[in-house]
Every structure is written in structure tokens, then in C-alpha cells.
């Protein structure tokens, strides 16, 4: 149920107070809490599945009436395999090194004047997401490990599942001495989101995960810094030097392994020198996997049965078994197309040429750039981060799949012995040493 603005402020204030305690929690305690959270997910699997079944039943009716997309329904579904994946993700976060209190640099400014740069938590994270309940344990685990409190806002379509997951995780963590109550809060309605977007006095960073429209709404309606991406328009470019069987396998996996994911390929580019023979083979393989192909004029001349691509298709995030296909004259043209129409998320080249791959790596302006690999590898767990709070296409603070490193910032600690600035000013000023110690 919706809370009043006063109730929401109480939740935000509780999260702020908890964040101050979490910032000083020893890693040994955090590891115990995270392991307890993972165990609780397994123990409470039946309750989670029951809640999810009720959410899915409502969601199916919403899909039938056109109020919810099929992609959102797929993201909503939870089974025993997903619950085990959630638990394993939390355990993997527990095993990671503590990101808090890490010395980044240390310099001797002068005798007895030492400046240290040290990592510290951001504070309170606002995580706003749609449909995917597995986001709850992912983000909760990452925030606890990095010493941050979190305010979770999931979509109404997953309200029951999110509630059970949040209660399960908090009960397990807060049973560990030192873990403060209130470190994770849950809000549930769209009206509450509007209130949260105005809580810049309590919330330090917002991480939205969802549709293009959803993320842009968050970005456009808050003064709180936002970490995330609005689109996942990812590409696979198949160069003239590619192994055709390898290229086909990578293109198919990038598109079909999980088409509703933000790192699924939406456009495939093929070099003109191999298009005449390779492109029909690729089109057949895509059709065999029930992928609707929307092709440029050149590709439709080479392969039968392709729908005509519209200009808007090059910018589309389908999140479905649909892909746009284009023949390009050169690798330079491929890179130009990606930088113009892509979302700076993840793009891959398939080639046997070192020269081509290096050109692609240096010139594609995306958070993740791959060689001979599926775009679906763009993921915090697969990158060894334990989990991810989201994927960022920002060029500040954190980029790509964001794990623990994106949930800490730093502070400067200056240890002096009576120094004053006036001694370093004027014609007889003392000189700084700025000797690097670390």
C-alpha cells in the first residue's frame, strides 16, 4: 500500500541512519550476513514461488489486455533455478574483497603532513526497477557489501515477490550482530517514486533499471545523480575476416539466448565483401531460431523473406526475437553506424584480423566492446563482479556492468602535525614535497 510522504521520509531517514552504521561494519560481519541471506533464499523458496505465482497470474491477464509486454512477463517469472541463482549471486558477493577502506593513494605533502585517498560507501542508494524480482537480492547484496543502505522500488507487477524477497533478506541480515535495522527499505507505488525523486537530502545515488521510457523519466525528474542506461541497442559486426560458423553462432547467441535482456543484440552488420554468400546463411539460421529479420535494401536483395527495415529500426531496442540486418561497405562504416545508432552499451566484432579488432576497440564508443564473443557476456556476474547493480553507459564514476566498485566513492584523509597554509604562501613560502608513498 502507498505510504504518506511523512512515512516515506521516515523510511528514507531510517536508511540514512543505517548507512552511517553500515559504513563502519567489519567485512567479517558483512560476509556472515550475506551468507545468511543466501541460505534464507533457499529456505524460503516455497514462499517466494507462491508469491511469484500470484504476480505472474495477474501479469498474464495484463499481457492479454495489452497493459503489460511479453518481455516484462518473462522478466517477472521466478522458478527454483532462478532462486538458486539468486542465492549463488549473494554468496559470490560475500566472497569478494571488501571495497570499503581501501587505500587508493597516499602522498607526503610535507614533513608530517600525509594525505591519503581512501574508498568509502556512497551512502543511500535508491534502486528503482521494473519487473525483475531477482534484482532485489542482487542490489541488496551489493549494497550491504559496500556499506550502503538501499531503498528499493520495484514494479507493481512484482509487488508480492519483491515483498517476500526483501523481508527474507532483511530478517536474515539483521539477525547478525552489527547489521542495523532499516538498512534496506521497500516502496511499492508509482506515487511514492515521485516523492523519492525529490529526496535528495536522503538519497545519494539513483540506479534505475527498466524500459527506455522508465529510465528517462527518472533521469528527467530528479536532482539526485542517476547511474544507468536508457537503451540497450547492441550490435554484432561481422567483418570480412570472420569465420562464418563462428560469426553465425555469436550472432544467434547474442540475439536469441535471452532476447528480453538489455545486452541482447538488436542490429547485425555484415561487411559487403562476404555478404553475397554469408548473409543468406545467417538469415536462414536466424529464421530457424524464429527471429524476424528486418533488412536493408542490400540484404533483402541477397536473402529472401526479409522484411524491409525502416529508418527507426536502426535505433530500436526490440527486446524480442526481432533483429535489424544491414550490409556495410567497411569497418569504418560499421563503427560509424554503431556510434550513431547504438546506445553505448555493448558491441561486438567478429573477425580474424588483429588490425580490424584493434580499430574496433579504439573507435567504438561503448562501455563494453568485444571481439569474437556474444554481447550477452556483458553482465556483472559473468565479469566476476558477483552481481551487478546495473549497467551504466555514463562516462563518469562507473561504466559498463557496475558491481561493488561503482558503489563506493572516496574521501581524503589528511594527517598533520600543526601545519598552517600561511606558511606555504608569500615570498618565503615553504615548498610542498608531494612525495608519492603509495
C-alpha positions as CSV (number, residue, x, y, z in Angstrom):
1,X,0.0,0.0,0.0
2,X,1.1,3.6,-0.6
3,X,2.6,5.4,2.2
4,X,2.2,9.1,3.0
5,X,5.1,11.5,2.3
6,X,5.8,11.6,6.0
7,X,6.1,7.8,6.2
8,X,8.4,7.8,3.2
9,X,10.6,10.4,4.8
10,X,10.8,8.2,7.9
11,X,11.9,5.3,5.7
12,X,14.5,7.4,4.0
13,X,15.7,8.8,7.3
14,X,16.0,5.3,8.7
15,X,18.1,4.3,5.7
16,X,20.3,7.3,6.1
17,X,20.9,6.4,9.8
18,X,21.6,2.8,8.9
19,X,24.0,3.9,6.2
20,X,26.2,5.6,8.8
21,X,26.4,2.3,10.8
22,X,26.9,0.1,7.7
23,X,29.9,2.3,6.7
24,X,31.8,1.0,9.7
25,X,30.7,-2.6,9.7
26,X,33.6,-5.1,9.5
27,X,33.8,-7.2,6.4
28,X,33.7,-10.4,8.6
29,X,30.2,-9.3,9.7
30,X,29.1,-8.5,6.2
31,X,30.2,-11.9,5.0
32,X,28.2,-13.6,7.7
33,X,25.1,-11.6,6.9
34,X,25.4,-12.3,3.1
35,X,25.8,-16.0,3.7
36,X,22.7,-15.9,5.9
37,X,20.8,-14.1,3.2
38,X,21.7,-16.7,0.6
39,X,20.6,-19.5,3.0
40,X,17.3,-17.7,3.7
41,X,16.5,-17.5,0.0
42,X,16.9,-21.3,-0.3
43,X,14.9,-22.0,2.9
44,X,12.1,-19.7,1.9
45,X,11.9,-20.8,-1.8
46,X,8.3,-22.1,-1.4
47,X,7.1,-18.7,-0.1
48,X,8.9,-16.9,-2.9
49,X,7.4,-19.1,-5.5
50,X,3.9,-18.8,-4.1
51,X,4.1,-15.0,-4.2
52,X,5.6,-15.0,-7.7
53,X,2.8,-17.3,-8.9
54,X,0.2,-14.8,-7.8
55,X,2.2,-12.0,-9.5
56,X,2.6,-14.0,-12.7
57,X,-1.2,-14.8,-12.8
58,X,-2.0,-11.1,-12.6
59,X,0.7,-10.3,-15.2
60,X,-0.7,-12.8,-17.7
61,X,-4.1,-11.1,-17.5
62,X,-2.3,-7.7,-18.0
63,X,-0.5,-9.1,-21.1
64,X,-3.8,-10.4,-22.5
65,X,-5.4,-7.0,-22.1
66,X,-2.4,-5.2,-23.6
67,X,-1.3,-3.5,-20.4
68,X,2.0,-5.4,-20.0
69,X,4.5,-6.6,-22.5
70,X,5.5,-10.2,-23.0
71,X,9.1,-9.2,-22.3
72,X,8.1,-7.8,-18.9
73,X,6.2,-11.1,-18.1
74,X,9.3,-13.1,-18.9
75,X,11.5,-11.0,-16.6
76,X,8.9,-11.4,-13.8
77,X,8.9,-15.2,-13.7
78,X,10.8,-16.9,-10.9
79,X,11.5,-20.7,-10.5
80,X,13.7,-22.8,-8.4
81,X,16.6,-22.4,-10.8
82,X,16.3,-18.6,-10.5
83,X,16.2,-18.8,-6.7
84,X,19.3,-20.9,-6.7
85,X,20.9,-18.3,-9.0
86,X,19.9,-15.5,-6.6
87,X,21.5,-17.4,-3.7
88,X,24.7,-18.1,-5.6
89,X,24.9,-14.5,-6.6
90,X,24.6,-13.3,-3.0
91,X,27.3,-15.9,-2.0
92,X,29.6,-14.7,-4.8
93,X,29.3,-11.1,-3.5
94,X,30.2,-12.3,0.0
95,X,33.5,-13.8,-1.3
96,X,34.6,-10.6,-2.9
97,X,37.2,-8.3,-1.3
98,X,35.8,-5.5,0.9
99,X,35.7,-2.4,-1.3
100,X,35.5,-0.1,1.7
101,X,38.6,1.4,3.4
102,X,40.9,0.6,0.5
103,X,43.8,3.0,0.2
104,X,43.8,4.4,-3.3
105,X,46.8,6.7,-3.0
106,X,49.0,8.3,-0.3
107,X,51.3,11.2,-0.6
108,X,53.6,13.1,1.7
109,X,52.7,16.8,1.1
110,X,55.5,17.9,3.5
111,X,57.2,16.6,6.6
112,X,54.5,15.3,9.0
113,X,51.7,16.1,6.5
114,X,50.3,13.0,4.9
115,X,47.4,12.9,2.5
116,X,45.5,9.6,1.9
117,X,42.7,8.9,-0.5
118,X,40.5,6.1,0.9
119,X,37.4,4.4,-0.6
120,X,34.1,4.8,1.3
121,X,30.5,4.0,0.8
122,X,28.3,6.4,-1.2
123,X,25.6,6.4,1.5
124,X,22.0,5.6,0.5
125,X,21.2,4.1,-2.9
126,X,17.8,4.4,-4.5
127,X,17.2,1.4,-6.7
128,X,14.2,1.8,-9.0
129,X,13.4,-1.1,-11.3
130,X,10.7,-2.9,-13.3
131,X,9.5,-6.5,-13.3
132,X,12.7,-8.5,-12.4
133,X,12.5,-9.7,-8.8
134,X,16.0,-11.2,-8.9
135,X,17.2,-7.6,-8.8
136,X,16.2,-7.4,-5.1
137,X,18.8,-9.9,-3.8
138,X,21.4,-8.6,-6.3
139,X,21.2,-5.0,-5.3
140,X,20.7,-5.7,-1.6
141,X,23.8,-7.9,-1.5
142,X,25.9,-5.4,-3.4
143,X,24.7,-2.5,-1.1
144,X,25.4,-4.4,2.1
145,X,28.8,-5.5,1.0
146,X,29.7,-1.9,0.0
147,X,28.4,-0.5,3.2
148,X,25.4,1.3,1.6
149,X,21.8,1.4,2.7
150,X,19.2,0.9,-0.1
151,X,15.7,2.0,-0.9
152,X,14.2,-0.5,-3.3
153,X,11.3,0.3,-5.6
154,X,10.1,-2.5,-7.8
155,X,7.3,-2.6,-10.3
156,X,3.8,-3.2,-9.1
157,X,3.6,-6.3,-11.3
158,X,6.2,-7.9,-9.0
159,X,4.9,-6.4,-5.7
160,X,4.3,-9.7,-3.8
161,X,7.5,-11.3,-4.9
162,X,9.6,-8.3,-4.1
163,X,8.0,-8.0,-0.6
164,X,8.8,-11.6,0.3
165,X,12.3,-11.3,-1.1
166,X,13.0,-8.1,0.8
167,X,11.6,-9.5,4.1
168,X,13.5,-12.7,3.7
169,X,16.8,-10.9,3.1
170,X,16.4,-8.3,5.8
171,X,15.4,-10.8,8.5
172,X,18.5,-12.9,7.7
173,X,20.9,-10.0,7.6
174,X,19.5,-8.2,10.7
175,X,19.9,-11.3,12.8
176,X,23.6,-10.8,12.5
177,X,25.0,-8.5,15.3
178,X,26.1,-5.2,13.9
179,X,23.8,-5.1,10.9
180,X,21.4,-2.2,11.6
181,X,17.6,-2.4,11.2
182,X,16.3,-0.4,8.3
183,X,19.3,-0.8,6.0
184,X,17.0,-1.9,3.2
185,X,13.6,-0.2,2.6
186,X,10.9,-1.1,0.1
187,X,8.4,1.2,-1.5
188,X,5.8,0.0,-3.9
189,X,3.8,2.6,-5.8
190,X,4.4,5.0,-8.6
191,X,3.3,7.9,-6.5
192,X,6.0,7.0,-4.0
193,X,8.6,7.1,-6.7
194,X,7.7,10.8,-7.4
195,X,8.3,11.5,-3.7
196,X,11.6,9.6,-3.7
197,X,12.9,11.5,-6.7
198,X,12.6,14.7,-4.6
199,X,14.5,13.2,-1.6
200,X,18.0,14.4,-2.5
201,X,18.6,15.2,1.2
202,X,18.4,11.5,2.0
203,X,19.4,9.6,-1.2
204,X,22.9,9.9,-2.7
205,X,22.5,7.9,-5.9
206,X,19.6,6.6,-8.0
207,X,20.0,3.4,-10.1
208,X,17.0,2.9,-12.4
209,X,16.6,-0.4,-14.3
210,X,13.8,-0.9,-16.8
211,X,12.4,0.4,-20.1
212,X,13.7,3.3,-22.1
213,X,10.8,5.5,-21.1
214,X,11.1,4.4,-17.4
215,X,14.8,5.3,-17.1
216,X,14.4,8.6,-19.0
217,X,11.5,9.6,-16.7
218,X,13.8,9.0,-13.7
219,X,16.7,11.0,-15.3
220,X,14.4,13.9,-16.2
221,X,12.6,14.3,-12.8
222,X,15.3,14.3,-10.1
223,X,18.3,16.3,-8.9
224,X,19.8,13.1,-7.5
225,X,22.7,11.7,-9.5
226,X,21.5,8.8,-11.7
227,X,23.6,5.8,-12.7
228,X,22.3,3.7,-15.5
229,X,21.3,3.4,-19.2
230,X,18.1,4.1,-21.0
231,X,18.6,1.9,-24.0
232,X,20.3,-1.4,-24.9
233,X,20.8,-1.0,-28.7
234,X,23.7,-3.5,-29.1
235,X,25.4,-4.6,-32.3
236,X,27.3,-7.5,-33.7
237,X,29.5,-6.5,-36.7
238,X,30.7,-9.4,-38.8
239,X,33.9,-8.4,-40.6
240,X,35.2,-9.7,-43.9
241,X,37.8,-11.6,-42.0
242,X,35.3,-13.5,-39.8
243,X,35.0,-17.3,-39.5
244,X,31.4,-17.8,-40.8
245,X,30.4,-20.6,-38.5
246,X,31.8,-18.6,-35.5
247,X,30.0,-15.5,-36.7
248,X,26.7,-17.3,-37.0
249,X,27.0,-18.9,-33.6
250,X,27.8,-15.5,-32.0
251,X,25.1,-13.6,-33.8
252,X,22.5,-16.3,-32.8
253,X,23.5,-16.3,-29.2
254,X,23.6,-12.5,-29.0
255,X,20.1,-12.3,-30.3
256,X,18.3,-15.4,-29.0
257,X,19.9,-16.6,-25.7
258,X,17.7,-14.1,-23.8
259,X,16.2,-11.6,-26.2
260,X,14.5,-9.6,-23.5
261,X,17.9,-8.6,-21.9
262,X,19.4,-5.2,-22.4
263,X,22.6,-6.8,-23.7
264,X,20.9,-8.8,-26.5
265,X,21.9,-7.7,-30.0
266,X,19.4,-5.6,-31.9
267,X,21.4,-5.0,-35.1
268,X,23.7,-7.2,-37.1
269,X,26.1,-5.5,-39.5
270,X,27.8,-7.6,-42.3
271,X,30.7,-6.5,-44.4
272,X,29.8,-6.2,-48.1
273,X,32.8,-8.4,-49.2
274,X,31.2,-11.5,-47.6
275,X,27.5,-10.6,-47.8
276,X,26.6,-12.3,-51.0
277,X,27.4,-15.8,-49.7
278,X,27.4,-15.4,-45.9
279,X,24.3,-13.2,-45.4
280,X,21.8,-15.8,-46.8
281,X,23.3,-18.4,-44.4
282,X,22.9,-16.1,-41.5
283,X,19.4,-15.2,-42.5
284,X,18.4,-18.9,-42.6
285,X,20.0,-19.5,-39.2
286,X,18.1,-16.6,-37.7
287,X,14.8,-17.8,-39.2
288,X,15.5,-21.3,-37.8
289,X,15.5,-19.6,-34.4
290,X,12.2,-17.8,-35.1
291,X,13.9,-14.4,-35.4
292,X,12.1,-11.9,-37.5
293,X,14.8,-10.1,-39.7
294,X,14.3,-6.6,-40.9
295,X,16.9,-5.9,-43.6
296,X,18.3,-3.0,-45.5
297,X,17.8,-2.9,-49.3
298,X,21.1,-4.7,-50.0
299,X,20.4,-7.5,-47.6
300,X,16.9,-8.1,-49.0
301,X,18.4,-8.5,-52.4
302,X,20.7,-11.2,-51.1
303,X,18.3,-13.1,-48.8
304,X,14.7,-13.9,-49.4
305,X,11.9,-13.3,-46.9
306,X,13.3,-10.4,-45.1
307,X,11.1,-7.6,-44.0
308,X,12.1,-4.1,-45.1
309,X,13.9,-2.2,-42.3
310,X,12.6,1.3,-41.6
311,X,14.9,4.2,-40.5
312,X,13.6,3.8,-37.0
313,X,14.8,0.1,-36.9
314,X,18.4,1.2,-36.6
315,X,17.6,2.9,-33.3
316,X,15.2,0.2,-32.0
317,X,15.6,-1.8,-28.8
318,X,13.3,-4.7,-29.6
319,X,13.7,-6.9,-26.5
320,X,12.2,-9.6,-28.6
321,X,13.0,-12.1,-31.4
322,X,13.5,-9.3,-33.9
323,X,16.7,-8.1,-35.4
324,X,17.7,-5.5,-38.0
325,X,20.3,-6.5,-40.6
326,X,22.5,-4.2,-42.6
327,X,25.3,-4.5,-45.2
328,X,28.1,-2.1,-44.6
329,X,30.9,-1.1,-47.0
330,X,33.7,-1.2,-44.5
331,X,34.7,-1.5,-40.9
332,X,34.8,2.3,-40.7
333,X,31.2,2.4,-41.9
334,X,30.3,-0.2,-39.3
335,X,31.8,1.8,-36.5
336,X,30.2,5.0,-37.7
337,X,26.8,3.2,-37.7
338,X,27.3,1.9,-34.2
339,X,28.4,5.2,-32.8
340,X,25.4,7.0,-34.4
341,X,22.7,4.5,-33.7
342,X,23.9,2.5,-30.7
343,X,23.3,3.2,-27.1
344,X,27.0,3.0,-25.9
345,X,26.1,-0.3,-24.1
346,X,27.8,-3.4,-25.7
347,X,29.0,-4.0,-29.2
348,X,30.9,-6.9,-30.7
349,X,33.1,-7.6,-33.7
350,X,33.7,-11.0,-35.3
351,X,36.9,-11.1,-37.2
352,X,40.2,-12.9,-37.6
353,X,42.1,-9.7,-38.2
354,X,44.1,-8.1,-35.4
355,X,44.1,-4.9,-37.3
356,X,40.3,-4.8,-37.6
357,X,39.8,-5.8,-33.9
358,X,42.1,-3.1,-32.7
359,X,40.4,-0.5,-34.9
360,X,37.1,-1.6,-33.5
361,X,38.3,-1.5,-29.9
362,X,39.7,2.0,-30.2
363,X,36.9,3.6,-32.1
364,X,33.6,2.1,-30.8
365,X,32.4,4.5,-28.1
366,X,30.7,2.0,-25.9
367,X,31.0,0.8,-22.3
368,X,31.7,-2.8,-23.4
369,X,33.4,-3.7,-26.7
370,X,34.0,-7.4,-27.5
371,X,36.0,-9.5,-30.0
372,X,34.6,-12.8,-31.2
373,X,32.2,-13.1,-28.3
374,X,28.5,-12.7,-27.7
375,X,27.1,-9.4,-26.4
376,X,25.3,-11.4,-23.7
377,X,28.6,-11.7,-21.8
378,X,28.1,-8.0,-20.7
379,X,27.0,-8.9,-17.2
380,X,28.3,-8.2,-13.7
381,X,28.2,-11.9,-12.6
382,X,29.9,-13.1,-15.8
383,X,32.5,-10.3,-15.4
384,X,33.4,-11.7,-12.0
385,X,31.7,-8.9,-10.0
386,X,29.5,-11.3,-8.1
387,X,26.4,-9.4,-9.3
388,X,25.6,-6.0,-10.8
389,X,23.6,-3.1,-9.6
390,X,23.0,-2.2,-13.2
391,X,24.8,-1.4,-16.5
392,X,25.9,2.1,-16.9
393,X,26.6,4.0,-20.2
394,X,27.7,7.0,-18.2
395,X,31.2,8.4,-18.6
396,X,31.5,9.5,-15.0
397,X,32.1,7.5,-11.8
398,X,31.2,4.0,-13.2
399,X,30.7,2.4,-16.6
400,X,29.5,-0.9,-18.0
401,X,28.3,-3.6,-15.6
402,X,28.5,-1.9,-12.2
403,X,29.5,-4.0,-9.2
404,X,31.0,-3.1,-5.9
405,X,33.4,-0.6,-7.4
406,X,30.5,1.6,-8.6
407,X,29.0,1.7,-5.1
408,X,32.0,3.3,-3.4
409,X,33.4,6.7,-3.7
410,X,36.4,8.1,-1.8
411,X,37.4,10.7,0.8
412,X,40.7,12.4,1.6
413,X,42.3,11.9,5.0
414,X,44.9,14.5,5.9
415,X,47.1,13.8,8.9
416,X,49.1,16.8,10.0
417,X,51.3,17.9,12.9
418,X,50.3,21.6,13.3
419,X,50.8,22.9,9.7
420,X,49.0,26.0,8.6
421,X,48.5,27.2,5.0
422,X,50.0,30.6,5.7
423,X,53.5,29.0,6.0
424,X,53.2,28.0,2.3
425,X,52.3,31.4,1.0
426,X,54.3,34.5,0.1
427,X,57.9,35.2,-0.8
428,X,59.4,32.9,1.8
429,X,56.8,30.1,1.4
430,X,57.7,26.6,2.3
431,X,57.7,24.1,-0.6
432,X,55.5,21.1,-0.8
433,X,57.2,17.8,-1.4
434,X,54.3,15.9,-2.9
435,X,56.2,12.6,-2.5
436,X,54.2,9.6,-3.5
437,X,54.1,7.0,-0.8
438,X,51.5,4.6,-2.4
